[in-house]
Amino acid sequence: MEYWRRRLVFLSCWVACASAHAQAWKPPRPIEITVSSGPGGAADREARELQRHLQKLPGMPPITVNNRPGGGGSIAWTSLNQHKGDAHWIATANVALLTNHILGASQLHHRDLTPLAMLVREYVAAWTHGDSPIKSLKDLIARLKANPSSVSFGLSPALGNQNHIVLGMLARAAGIDPKALKIIVYSGGGNGITAALGGHVDVWVGTLAGTIPLAHSGKVNVMGVSAPRRQPGKAAALPTFREQGVDAVYAAYRGIVGPGGLASAQRAYWDAMFAQATGTHEWKITALEHAWEPDYKSSAEARKHLDVEYESLRKILAELGVTR
């Protein structure tokens, strides 16, 4: 409750303080949200829920969602930056925006874009399909210790992202070099989950939101969740890695960026819109349904957050031995 009281105060301040600036710029034509991965995954889920909530705001023009998978998100963010100075174009942002640059997979730095908001944090889960002989985290660690290459892992959309980080933590818990793991990368969570359910990979490592409906259907064996404690709602029955003796705790951010060169009035407009959209009771319900941890940050706060996160991820990836 305290979080939402603070959000209400924050929202009131933003509406009061940013309104004058926001009046200086309003989108005269439709908005496009570019998704950094394929349909059915976490970024796609974020974009479509955000579209739904933003579209309810008075005066908001039509919003479309366009999936541009590939390059671990780099194709989407590079495409976004072709519209410099144009705030009609925004895109989902996640850990891969930082790790792609850290790993040398992309020359695009997060400071080349305009951070607009941090929306939520999201935990990672690992699971096997229902008929797998690997039924638990204990089974998985035993298999890894016996032969790391005997287990195939699926994740999306790129190495070095939150799913890979958590997988590296699990490998370390088993005394295994993360580089020894057999990993298959998919362009989006939708096609990756389909492959994992079909037994094409032994273990899927992906978002908690995508895991919950599968767990409730009985189709998968959930190894654990990367949260510090069990999450509320439909995720309450799913065990954490930590409670099973493995200190694999990590939360990925979900945010929004615009192209580089946005003016202060454009940033002020989006600050006001995102604050309104994420300050409602309906957004709170949406967050609970998807096991998102509310963590709204304005454009200025988002930039600072990404700078800090970039340095933190450099250290994490170096420790996991995946940096070049």
N, C-alpha and C positions, 0 to 999 in steps of 0.2 A: 504493500500500500504506500509506503514511504516513497518508493520510486515513482509511482504514478502521481503522488502529490507534487513531487519536484518537477515532474514532466508538465503538470498543469501550470505551475508557476512559470516554468521555462517557456511554455507555449504562449502564455499571456504576454510575457516580455518580448518574445520574438514578433508577435503580431503587432504589438504597440510600437516597438523600436524599428522594425524592418518595413512597416507599411509604407512609410514615406519613400524609402528607397525602391520598394517593390513597384510602387506606382510609376516609377521612371521606366520600367520595362515590364511588359507582359507579352507572352508568346502570341503573335498574331496568326500563327498557322499551327498545324498539328505537331505533336511531340512524338519522337521515336525513341523507345528504349531498346538499345542494342544489348543482346544477351551474349555473354562471353563463352557459352557452351551450347550444346544441342538441346532439343526439347526433352522435357521430363526430368531434368536434373535440378540441382539446388538453385543455380543461378536463374534458370527458367522459372522456377517456383517463386523466387523472390520478385522477379520482374512482373509476373502476371498478378501477383497479389498487390504489388505496389501500384500497378496500372489500375486495378479495381478500386483501390482506396483513393488514389489521386483523382480518378475520373468523377468521384462524388463531390469534389470541391467546386464551389461556385466559380464560374468563369473559366474553368479548365478546358482547353481545347481538346479535340480527339487525340487519344494516345494509342499508338501501335507498338507492338513488340516484335522485334526482328532477331531471330537466332543467327549468329555468325560464329559457328564453332571452328576450331582449328588453332594450332599453335599454342595450346594451353591458354587461350584467351587473347593471344597477341593479335590475331586477325581482327577480332572485334575492336580492340582498343586502338589499333593502328587505323582502322577504318573510321572510328570515332574522331580521331585527331585530324582527319582530313577536313573537318568542319570547324576549324579554329575560329573562336569568337562567336560561335552560333550556339546559343543555349537551348535550341529546339532539339538538339541531339544529346542524349545522355546514355549511360551504359552501366550495367552491373559491374561491381568491382569486388574482388576477393583476394585471398592470399597470393594467388598466382601472379597478380599484377606486380607484386614485389619479388617473388621468388624467380620468375622468368628472367628478370634483370640480374638478380644475384647469381643465378646459375649460368648466365651468358646466353640464354636461349632467346633473348630479345634485347634490342638496344633501347627500347622504350622505357623510360624511367617514370615512376609515378608522378614526379614533378613536371613532366611534360604535359600532363593532363591537369584538369581542375577538380580536385576533390570537392564533392558537394554534400555528402552526408555519410555517416555510418548509421546503419539501421538496426542491426541485431548481431548477436554472436550465435554461433551454431556449433554444436558438438558433433563428433565423428563416432560412428559405430562400425564394428566388424562382424560379419556374419557368414555362415555357410548355408547352402541349400539344404532342405529338409532331409534328403537321403544321404547326405555326406557322412562319412565315418568320423569326421571332426565335429564333435557335438558341443565342445566347451573350450574356454580359453586354456584350460589345463591340457586338453588334447592337442590344441594347436601348438603350444609351447613345446610339448613332448615331441611332436613331429619335427618341429624346426631344429630342436637339439639333435635329433637323430640324423636328419638330412635336410638342410635348408632348401635345397632345390627340389624337394619332393612336394612342395606346396606352391601353387600358383596363386598370385594375388591380383585382383582387378581394382582399378581406381580410375578416376577421371578428374579434371581433363588434362592434367600434366604432372610430371614428376616435380617434387619439391613443394607441392601444395599441402594443405592441411591434412589430407588423407595420407600422403606419403610421410609426413612428419610423424603422425600417430603410428603408422606402420613401422617406422624406424624405431620408435620407442618400444614397441612390442618386440622387435628383433633384438634390441639391446637387452631387454628383460630375459630373453632366452639365451643370452650370451652369444648372439649371432651378429656378424658384421652386416649392417643393412644393405650393403652393396651386393651381398651374396643372395639376396632374395630374388625370386623369379616374379617379375611384375609386368602386367599387361595394362597398357594405358588406353582408355576409351575416350572418345571425343565428348561424350556427355553421359550423365548418370542414367538416362533412360535406356540407351542401348547397352550400357555396361551391366546394369541390373538384370536385363533380359538375358545376357550372356551368363551371368553368375547363376541365375535361377535354372538355366539349362545345363549347368555343370561344366561350362567351358572354362571357368576358373574355379579354384577351390574355395577361395575366400574373397568376399567383396568388402572393401573398406570405403565407406561413404557417409553421407550425412545421416544424422539421427532422424530427421524428418522423413527421409525416404525409407528408413528402416521400420518405423513404427507400424504402418499398415501391413507390411509383410510379416512382422512378428505376431501381430494379432490374428493374422490369417493362418498361422501355424506353418507357413511355407519355409521358414528359415530358422536356423539356430543362431541366436545372438551371442557372440563371444563377450561383448562388453561395449561400454560407452566411455568416451574420453572426458566425461564430466567429473568434477570433484565430488559430487554427490548425485544420488538418483534424482532425475528430473520429474516435475509434476505432470499431472494429467495422464495421457495414454502412455507416456514413457516410464511411469513409476515402477512398472514390473521389470524393467530392463536393468541388469546389473552394470555397475561401472567396472572399469579395469582396476581402479584403485581399491575397491572393496575386495577384489580377488588377489590383492598383494602385488599388483603391477602399477607403478606410479606413472601411467600414461595419461596425463591430463593436458588437454589443449582445446581451445575454442577458436574457431575461425570467424573472422568478421565478414559481414555482408554489407556492402555499401553501394554508393552511386558516385560516378565521376562524370564530368563533362569534358569536352575538348579543351585544349589549352587556350589561354587568352580570353577567358570570359571576364566581362566587366563586373565591377562591384554591384551594380544594379541587378545584373542577371543572377549573381550569386545570392543577393538579398531576396530575390523572388523565390528561388528554389529553397532557401533557408525557411522562408515563411510557409511554403507549400508542404515541404517534408515535415516540418514541425506540426502543422495541422493534421496531416494524414496519419502520422504515427502517434498523435496525442489523443486519439479517440478510444472509446471502449471497444469499438469494433476491431481496431488494430490489436488491442490487447488480446481479444479472443483469437484472432488470426495467429498471433505469436504463440499462444498456448497450443493451438491445434498443430502447429508445425514444430513444436519444441524449440522455438527460437527464444533466446534470452534478450529482452529489450535492452538496447544500448545505443540510443540515439545520440549522435554528435553532429553539430552544425558544420558548415563548410570549413570554417577556421579551425575548429576542433579536429575535424577529419584530417586536415593536412598535417597537423601536429601528430595525430595518432599514427598516420602512415609513416612519418619520419621515424618515430620511435619503433614502430613495428619492423621497419626495414632493418634497423640495426639489430634488433632482437632476433630476427629470422636469419641474418647472416651468421650469428653465433650458433643458433640451433642447427642449421644446415651444416656448418663446419663440424660440429660435434657429432652429427650423424654420418659424416664422411661423404656427403653427396655434392659438395661444392667442388668446382674444378680447380 
